[in-house]
């Protein structure tokens, strides 16, 4: 059974930083693209940043480019999202997702919907 678990969220002041972590078990981690998504109250879920199965491709939403960095450590079964220069618009529940198909690039999020394997989310709150 695949399990996806996020951690690292919290309350931070605007301009601050957080690092989110995600681990997935029950699958061969290094074969799957992964990504971070977020959903704020009253808004649709959006793809924030994704990374291909071997780290060879990345995707960033325009709103986070230059501020967020996605990375993965396949040996440790870990996915990370370093978030710098946070602002109040980054406040949301952040979810980690695993591509349902192996060996794909960062654009797996396109058309993903609610397919794939998802964690329970970690809350990020940025105060002004």
N, C-alpha and C positions, 0 to 999 in steps of 0.2 A: 504494500500500500504506500502510495506516494504521500509524503508529508512535506509541507512547505511552511517555514517559520521565519517571521520577520522579527527584528529587534532594532533598538537604537533610537526610536522616536522619543519625543519629549517636548518640553516647553523651552523656547529659546527667544532671546530678544532679536529684534530686527538687526540685520548685519552680522548675526552670529552664524555658527556652523554646527552641523550635525552629521554623523555618519550612520547610515542605515546598513544593516546586515541582514542577509537572508541565507538560510541553509535549506537544502532539499535532500530528503532521504527516500529510499525505496526506488531509486532509478540510477542509471549511470549518468551522473551529474554532467560530466564533460561532453556529453553528446547533444545537449539541448541548449538552444538559445533561451535567454531569460530576460526579464525586464521588470522595471518599476512603473507602477501606475498609481494614480491618486484620484481621490474623489472628495471634493469639498461639499459641505451641506448645500443642497439645492442645485448642484451642478452635476453634469455627466462625468463619468470616469474618463480620464485621459491617460494616454501613454506619456510618461515622463522621460524615460530613458531605457534603451534596450541594448543588449549585446549579443552578438552571434555565438554559436556554440563553441567556437575556438577563440573567441575574443577578437576575431579579425575584422569585425564590423560593429559599428555603434550607431545608435540613433539618439538624438536629443530633441525634445520639444523646443521650439523657438524661445519659449519663455524661460528656459533654464540653461540655454547654451552659454558657455563661458562661466557658469556658476556651479554647475553640478558635474560630477565625474563618475561614470560607472566603471566598475572593474570586477573581475572574477578571478578566483583562485580555484582552479579545477581540482588540484591536489587536496585541497581542504574542503571541497564542496561548499564554497562560500561565494556569495554575490554581495557586492557593496555599492552603496551610493553615497559619495561624499558631496555634501550640500554646503556651499559657502554663500556668503552674502544673502542670507535668507531674508525674505520680506513677508509681509502679512499675507500676500496672495499665495504663498507656498503652504499656508495652513490647510491641512487635509489629512485624510486617512491614506496612508501609503501602503500599497499592496505589492507583493512580489509574485510574479507569475512565471511558470515554466511552459515553454512551447510544447504543444501536444505531439509535435513531430520532431524527429531528430535531425541534426546536421543542417540547420537552417541559419540564415543570417539575422541581423538585428531587425529587419523589417517584418519579422514574424507577427508583430503586433497588428499589422494591417488585416482587418477582417477577423481578428481573433474572437471578438465578442467575449463571451464568458467561457469559451473553451479553454483547454489547458488546465494546469494545476495551480491553484491559488492559495496563498496564505490567508490568515485571519486579519492581517493588517496591523500597522503600528501608527499611532497618532502623532502627527507633527503639528505643533502649535507655535506660531511666531507672533510675539507680542510687539506692539509698536512703542 
